[in-house]
Amino acid sequence: MTKLQQVVSINFPTHWANFHLLAFEAIHTNRQTKTQRLETVLALTLGDIHSSPPLVRIHSQCTTGDVFHSLRCDCHDQLHLALSAIANDGAGILLYEQQEGRGIGLKEKLRAYALQDQGFDTIEANLRLGHPVDSRDYAIPVEVLRSLRIRSLRLMTNNPEKVRAVLSSGIEVVERLSADVPHNPHSAHYLATKRDKLGHLSGFVPGVIPIS
Ligand SMILES: [Zn+2]
């Protein structure tokens, strides 16, 4: 990635709390395809994020879930869970980054959905379209955390890759908070695939996950 630049700083009142919104830009290089594009990452910050490890979520953009509340995935509920938890804590950071569809983009994600309608799971669908199972990396969100001078945090995620990305930058993860949300009949198979084939964690008990 190129050098991170902060491009916007505004007050951002929401349903949950009066956040402060910072926007950052950097050129992101897809690690598989080597294609480059300008990425914008939003950081919604609330309260004092420095005197104790703040609650942080790195949320990957999901237009279908975040905007339309699609029941094919759990993104909408996870986004709202995180914003609500940060508001309850009175402090924290929600990072919203643009790697839609585990990094393949909106159109390709919808094509993968079409294959899933024919019976393929989310991983098989990606592979049939010639995409990696998960092409995301978290270099830009982690760099945002560093630019916000975060040295330790509590991470809300079920994705071990996000924990590893934060740790590898030298930021301490003092706790891993579950991002579990209630399943529905439409998302159950997708979530089971993420758990069984991608190693995503599940379970409502917050705790620190072992890091290998
Ligand atoms: Zn989603």
Boltz pocket constraint, residues with backbone or C-beta under 6 A from the ligand:
constraints:
  - pocket:
      binder: B
      contacts: [[A, 62], [A, 64], [A, 65], [A, 66], [A, 73], [A, 74], [A, 75], [A, 76]]
      max_distance: 6.0
